[in-house]
Amino acid sequence: MTAAVPGAAGVLAELRRWIEASWDPELSLVRWRERLADAGWACPAWPRGWSGRSLPAGLAALVTAELARAGVPGPAEGVGVGLAGPVLIEHGTDALRERFIRRIVTGEITWCQLFSEPGAGSDLAGLSTRAEAADDGWRVTGQKVWSTGAATADFGLLLARTDASVPKHRGITCFVLPMRQPGVQVRPLRQMNGHASFNEVFLDQAQVPAASAVGEQGEGWAVALSILAHERRLAASRPGAAPPGAAGRAWREAIAERTAASEPHKWYPQRAGRPDLVAGRAVAHGLAGDPLVRQEIARLVELSWSARWTAERAAAARAAGRPPGPEGSLGKLASSVIARQAARVHALIAGPHGMLAGPGSPLDGTIAEIFLSVPGISIAGGTDQIQRTIIGERILGLPREPDPSRKLPFREVPGA
């Protein structure tokens, strides 16, 4: 793979020399990441001067892989590096980049996403949270929901309506919202699988500084689309395990950070249906020769391999420097279909016992948790219906779904 990327050998050799000269496991994690950022190795595809080296996506991926192979921690993971950093680089002012980019990379500040609302989930452009101009910036009032990490985040990427006199897609602005203030209240949402990974956020005259708009006022929909494209890519990449033998202060702090960051997502493997467990469960239950079970497992394998090939095409497109394309929606929809098929096979194998939890239940309750968690994957990150609409309209070129509210001033939309 290295030989296939022009210039890769020289860049990786330079990186190895730099790691040998710079890595000290007894550094604090923040100090080590500052070195990464200052040298441009933290996020190598980002521009020079903003913790990157302006490398093409394919070469940047090799740099990230080499950092992991060398056994050193990389930049902070999650919404900050995955969403906030890219959108500030693409749409933010230099002042916002100066204030946030380096601290995003070092993990000194954490982020959440404040998009969905109780009345604006699939139709995100119908959001009603409003931002009103004030002498020192903006005052935001409204409610957001399904916000992972909101309880611990320092800042949020917020979509709010700044102009109700224009159609819904044109009156939205994206802001950086300080989360730790009296006007922001966060409450956990208890899920039917027993976890509480998400939050609802209540905003009551929350203050947003004047210089905190990301992009132009009223042009937040374009910013939102950019963030959503990065979000679909982020959803597929969760923090990996520390390498064997990882030691020193930097790794102790990195492991603690990863443990805390992964806590809200610990049920995500069950949300995906756990297709990896299916074959073993069929054998354990003596059903490996059952024609119906074999047929359903074959269907699951077929779906999984098709999705893997689509993901590989998407990875090749990123390596070639192309922006996120339709693979995001195709992959998101495929993951829902695979999860439901996996749950169907688990139910076929386990029978009624699959509904049991606690000691003595199938896989100590894991099968029951799969049944309760799989519906979530068809909702999170854009519902299946929305993905089908995107695929139909933007990929297949089908006529747009009728929506009279697109042309009305938002204040005249019924129920707005």
Legacy VTK file of the C-alpha trace (Angstrom):
# vtk DataFile Version 3.0
C-alpha trace
ASCII
DATASET POLYDATA
POINTS 416 float
0.000 0.000 0.000
2.846 2.405 0.827
4.391 2.046 -2.609
1.063 2.863 -4.274
0.949 6.351 -2.718
3.409 8.813 -4.310
5.869 10.215 -1.806
4.749 7.843 0.957
8.156 6.296 1.618
9.822 9.652 2.238
7.018 10.994 4.423
6.881 7.857 6.562
10.656 7.809 6.939
10.530 11.433 8.129
7.750 10.543 10.567
9.721 7.614 12.011
12.767 9.841 12.565
10.572 12.452 14.216
8.949 9.890 16.557
12.343 8.523 17.561
13.532 12.025 18.432
10.324 13.308 20.033
8.490 10.480 21.785
8.771 10.403 25.540
6.220 8.151 27.288
6.525 10.190 30.485
5.221 13.332 28.839
1.681 14.318 29.717
-0.805 13.382 27.012
-1.523 17.050 26.286
2.178 17.882 25.957
2.756 14.942 23.595
-0.193 16.005 21.451
1.129 19.555 21.373
4.315 18.167 19.828
2.220 16.242 17.289
0.225 19.351 16.442
3.246 21.634 16.160
4.978 19.173 13.808
1.816 18.738 11.699
1.549 14.987 12.340
-1.611 15.166 14.473
-4.080 15.568 11.604
-1.843 15.375 8.529
-4.622 16.073 5.993
-5.440 19.380 7.701
-3.714 22.530 6.414
-0.228 23.515 7.495
-0.462 25.804 10.471
-3.557 24.059 11.770
-1.965 20.880 13.185
-1.585 19.374 9.723
0.674 19.071 6.707
-1.792 19.487 3.833
-1.196 15.871 2.803
-3.565 14.064 0.438
-6.099 11.851 2.204
-4.430 8.585 1.197
-1.025 9.637 2.496
-2.569 11.094 5.658
-4.177 7.710 6.360
-0.755 6.059 6.102
0.648 8.566 8.599
-2.163 7.797 11.057
-1.529 4.065 10.636
2.196 4.563 11.190
1.555 6.438 14.458
-0.482 3.455 15.662
2.181 0.997 14.488
4.854 2.973 16.332
2.859 2.597 19.555
2.337 6.301 20.301
-0.980 8.033 21.072
-2.562 10.056 18.306
-4.720 13.186 18.548
-7.887 13.266 20.619
-10.750 11.253 19.130
-14.468 11.885 18.791
-16.605 14.876 17.879
-13.792 17.407 18.302
-11.343 16.020 15.733
-14.062 14.246 13.724
-16.536 17.115 13.306
-15.607 20.388 15.003
-12.065 20.604 13.647
-12.945 19.894 9.995
-15.925 22.276 9.987
-13.916 25.092 11.567
-11.197 24.579 8.974
-13.740 24.562 6.131
-16.136 27.287 7.317
-14.744 29.026 10.410
-12.882 32.297 10.753
-9.182 32.453 11.523
-10.113 33.720 14.991
-12.169 30.573 15.664
-9.409 28.355 14.317
-6.804 30.103 16.478
-9.009 29.680 19.528
-10.029 26.050 19.082
-8.047 23.914 16.595
-4.960 23.193 18.676
-6.975 22.518 21.847
-9.289 20.205 19.881
-6.292 18.160 18.786
-4.781 17.989 22.281
-8.113 17.022 23.841
-8.106 19.971 26.245
-11.672 20.779 25.186
-14.518 18.403 24.313
-17.471 18.830 21.989
-21.014 17.694 21.286
-23.413 18.153 18.390
-26.650 20.125 18.887
-28.742 19.459 15.779
-31.867 17.312 16.287
-34.949 18.624 18.104
-38.156 16.968 19.327
-39.953 18.443 16.300
-37.043 18.448 13.860
-35.292 15.115 13.550
-35.621 13.746 10.044
-36.651 17.213 8.828
-33.683 18.920 10.442
-34.256 22.122 8.458
-37.545 22.530 10.342
-35.701 23.294 13.579
-37.247 25.977 15.779
-34.475 26.756 18.292
-33.962 30.471 17.785
-30.955 32.751 18.167
-31.737 36.428 18.696
-29.160 39.172 18.262
-28.011 40.909 21.458
-25.493 43.645 22.219
-22.750 41.144 23.042
-23.668 38.379 20.577
-26.709 36.114 20.545
-29.261 34.680 22.971
-30.417 31.139 22.161
-33.691 29.575 23.296
-35.000 26.121 22.405
-34.430 22.411 22.912
-32.097 19.832 21.377
-32.234 16.059 21.723
-30.130 12.895 21.107
-26.941 14.812 21.962
-24.192 12.315 22.830
-21.635 13.684 25.278
-23.560 16.874 26.026
-23.261 16.330 29.792
-19.458 16.548 29.684
-18.825 18.739 26.614
-17.212 22.154 26.848
-18.656 23.374 23.536
-21.415 22.380 21.142
-21.878 22.739 17.388
-25.299 24.385 17.416
-27.817 24.965 14.643
-30.292 27.742 15.414
-32.763 29.823 13.443
-31.697 33.433 13.017
-34.287 34.492 10.427
-37.883 33.216 10.317
-38.858 35.475 7.393
-37.165 33.254 4.778
-37.727 29.574 3.830
-36.526 27.074 6.403
-33.235 26.109 4.744
-32.066 29.730 4.440
-32.611 31.138 7.926
-30.301 28.832 9.903
-26.895 29.723 11.364
-24.274 27.445 12.886
-22.666 28.567 16.148
-20.077 27.432 18.658
-22.060 27.314 21.911
-20.277 27.364 25.309
-21.980 24.518 27.203
-20.925 25.407 30.750
-23.239 28.324 31.469
-26.512 28.920 33.389
-28.629 29.030 30.204
-27.787 25.400 29.278
-29.415 22.453 31.065
-28.565 18.853 30.103
-30.688 15.838 31.068
-29.893 12.175 30.264
-32.322 10.096 28.203
-32.922 6.567 29.480
-33.160 4.043 26.612
-35.187 0.862 26.498
-31.970 -1.185 26.627
-31.142 0.351 30.007
-28.340 2.667 28.856
-28.381 6.462 28.874
-25.999 7.454 26.078
-27.914 10.467 24.823
-29.150 13.699 26.329
-31.761 16.367 25.832
-30.472 19.929 26.090
-32.629 22.866 27.159
-31.493 26.345 26.130
-32.933 29.379 27.921
-31.345 32.627 26.773
-28.008 30.849 26.478
-25.236 33.240 25.512
-23.260 32.879 22.289
-20.420 35.376 21.715
-20.686 37.566 18.627
-17.686 36.007 16.878
-18.896 32.419 17.348
-20.839 31.975 14.094
-19.415 29.240 11.856
-19.901 30.434 8.281
-22.122 33.301 7.237
-25.291 34.209 9.089
-28.253 32.399 7.518
-25.994 29.974 5.630
-25.914 27.314 8.316
-27.595 24.657 6.201
-24.513 24.308 3.996
-22.379 24.036 7.143
-24.785 21.410 8.533
-24.495 19.291 5.386
-20.710 19.396 5.694
-20.896 18.305 9.339
-23.346 15.489 8.537
-21.048 14.169 5.807
-18.186 14.010 8.312
-20.512 12.481 10.927
-21.283 9.451 8.744
-17.543 8.888 8.401
-17.010 9.387 12.147
-19.717 6.834 13.030
-17.652 4.086 11.442
-14.492 4.874 13.442
-14.490 4.243 17.155
-11.409 4.485 19.396
-9.158 1.466 19.088
-7.457 -0.429 21.894
-4.098 0.631 23.267
-1.178 -1.390 21.870
0.242 -4.259 23.946
2.769 -3.045 26.477
1.617 0.586 26.358
3.164 2.301 29.376
4.122 5.708 30.672
2.153 8.775 31.683
0.997 9.628 28.165
-0.507 6.171 27.647
-2.070 6.053 31.117
-3.861 9.295 30.383
-4.779 8.173 26.845
-6.281 4.908 28.124
-8.299 6.767 30.767
-9.525 9.182 28.091
-10.522 6.367 25.729
-12.320 4.511 28.511
-14.385 7.585 29.363
-15.061 8.384 25.700
-16.202 4.850 24.893
-18.550 4.519 27.883
-21.628 5.997 26.099
-20.956 3.704 23.113
-20.405 0.397 24.920
-23.725 -0.964 23.629
-23.011 0.030 19.987
-21.792 -3.458 18.990
-25.212 -4.763 20.039
-26.879 -1.953 18.077
-25.098 -3.281 14.981
-26.652 -6.730 15.537
-23.439 -8.624 16.380
-23.266 -10.606 13.123
-19.875 -11.863 14.348
-21.659 -14.072 16.911
-24.119 -15.716 14.545
-22.119 -18.683 13.203
-20.815 -19.670 16.626
-24.290 -19.485 18.129
-25.697 -21.705 15.380
-23.017 -24.315 16.037
-23.459 -24.126 19.807
-27.209 -24.705 19.469
-26.771 -27.601 17.045
-28.473 -25.676 14.234
-25.545 -25.370 11.816
-27.187 -27.923 9.530
-30.699 -26.484 9.701
-31.570 -25.339 6.141
-33.598 -22.316 7.264
-30.871 -21.117 9.655
-28.192 -21.653 6.997
-30.244 -19.690 4.470
-30.639 -16.710 6.816
-26.936 -16.775 7.748
-26.025 -16.814 4.051
-28.234 -13.785 3.506
-26.489 -11.991 6.379
-23.052 -12.806 4.959
-24.126 -11.551 1.540
-25.304 -8.239 2.988
-22.174 -7.843 5.104
-19.764 -8.416 2.213
-21.677 -6.030 -0.056
-21.458 -3.326 2.611
-17.735 -4.029 3.104
-17.058 -3.538 -0.604
-18.999 -0.269 -0.580
-16.944 0.891 2.394
-13.751 -0.002 0.553
-14.878 2.069 -2.430
-15.537 4.972 -0.069
-12.079 4.560 1.477
-10.506 4.529 -1.990
-12.384 7.726 -2.854
-11.094 9.433 0.291
-7.568 8.211 -0.447
-7.876 9.825 -3.873
-8.859 13.116 -2.222
-12.479 13.113 -3.321
-15.060 14.626 -0.924
-17.631 12.417 0.881
-20.090 11.004 -1.662
-23.190 8.817 -1.769
-21.356 5.980 -0.046
-22.221 7.594 3.293
-25.964 7.189 2.800
-25.564 3.789 1.160
-23.379 2.552 4.005
-25.685 3.967 6.668
-28.720 2.250 5.125
-26.781 -0.989 4.687
-25.813 -1.012 8.365
-29.493 -0.885 9.340
-30.377 -3.744 7.011
-27.471 -5.873 8.295
-28.358 -5.208 11.947
-31.978 -6.223 11.445
-30.977 -9.370 9.576
-28.497 -10.294 12.313
-31.171 -9.803 14.984
-33.530 -11.969 12.934
-30.959 -14.776 12.833
-30.257 -14.466 16.554
-33.982 -14.764 17.235
-34.218 -17.815 14.964
-31.345 -19.501 16.834
-32.185 -18.529 20.419
-35.967 -18.728 20.217
-37.953 -17.343 23.190
-34.909 -17.691 25.454
-33.315 -14.793 23.602
-35.609 -12.410 25.467
-34.073 -13.353 28.834
-31.492 -11.226 30.630
-29.310 -11.831 33.655
-27.381 -14.921 34.807
-28.117 -18.026 32.759
-29.599 -16.096 29.831
-28.132 -16.426 26.309
-24.659 -14.861 26.430
-25.555 -13.287 29.794
-28.175 -11.047 28.253
-26.233 -9.982 25.157
-28.839 -11.469 22.800
-31.656 -9.633 24.601
-29.640 -6.419 24.421
-29.234 -6.923 20.665
-33.016 -7.134 20.253
-33.517 -3.925 22.252
-30.644 -2.011 20.652
-30.945 -2.789 16.924
-33.915 -0.400 16.309
-31.635 2.491 17.260
-29.369 2.068 14.244
-32.284 2.811 11.906
-32.742 6.196 13.612
-29.306 7.495 14.614
-27.459 9.676 12.107
-30.468 9.964 9.779
-33.359 7.537 9.563
-33.592 4.822 6.930
-36.363 6.801 5.244
-34.166 9.889 5.004
-31.275 7.853 3.587
-33.592 6.405 0.934
-34.755 9.908 0.034
-31.141 11.093 -0.292
-30.246 8.108 -2.458
-33.334 8.555 -4.626
-32.997 12.295 -5.159
-29.237 12.882 -5.172
-27.923 9.630 -6.603
-30.704 8.264 -8.806
-31.967 11.707 -9.866
-35.607 11.024 -8.962
-37.996 13.968 -8.494
-37.859 15.637 -5.117
-40.409 14.645 -2.525
-43.154 17.328 -2.455
-42.594 19.773 0.393
-44.654 22.987 0.222
-42.862 24.348 3.280
-39.604 24.675 1.302
-40.772 27.922 -0.309
-42.751 29.431 2.565
-41.219 31.835 5.078
-40.530 29.674 8.114
-42.902 31.672 10.337
-45.762 30.757 7.970
-45.070 26.996 8.069
-47.899 25.250 9.982
-46.697 24.185 13.424
-43.454 26.168 13.207
LINES 1 417
416 0 1 2 3 4 5 6 7 8 9 10 11 12 13 14 15 16 17 18 19 20 21 22 23 24 25 26 27 28 29 30 31 32 33 34 35 36 37 38 39 40 41 42 43 44 45 46 47 48 49 50 51 52 53 54 55 56 57 58 59 60 61 62 63 64 65 66 67 68 69 70 71 72 73 74 75 76 77 78 79 80 81 82 83 84 85 86 87 88 89 90 91 92 93 94 95 96 97 98 99 100 101 102 103 104 105 106 107 108 109 110 111 112 113 114 115 116 117 118 119 120 121 122 123 124 125 126 127 128 129 130 131 132 133 134 135 136 137 138 139 140 141 142 143 144 145 146 147 148 149 150 151 152 153 154 155 156 157 158 159 160 161 162 163 164 165 166 167 168 169 170 171 172 173 174 175 176 177 178 179 180 181 182 183 184 185 186 187 188 189 190 191 192 193 194 195 196 197 198 199 200 201 202 203 204 205 206 207 208 209 210 211 212 213 214 215 216 217 218 219 220 221 222 223 224 225 226 227 228 229 230 231 232 233 234 235 236 237 238 239 240 241 242 243 244 245 246 247 248 249 250 251 252 253 254 255 256 257 258 259 260 261 262 263 264 265 266 267 268 269 270 271 272 273 274 275 276 277 278 279 280 281 282 283 284 285 286 287 288 289 290 291 292 293 294 295 296 297 298 299 300 301 302 303 304 305 306 307 308 309 310 311 312 313 314 315 316 317 318 319 320 321 322 323 324 325 326 327 328 329 330 331 332 333 334 335 336 337 338 339 340 341 342 343 344 345 346 347 348 349 350 351 352 353 354 355 356 357 358 359 360 361 362 363 364 365 366 367 368 369 370 371 372 373 374 375 376 377 378 379 380 381 382 383 384 385 386 387 388 389 390 391 392 393 394 395 396 397 398 399 400 401 402 403 404 405 406 407 408 409 410 411 412 413 414 415
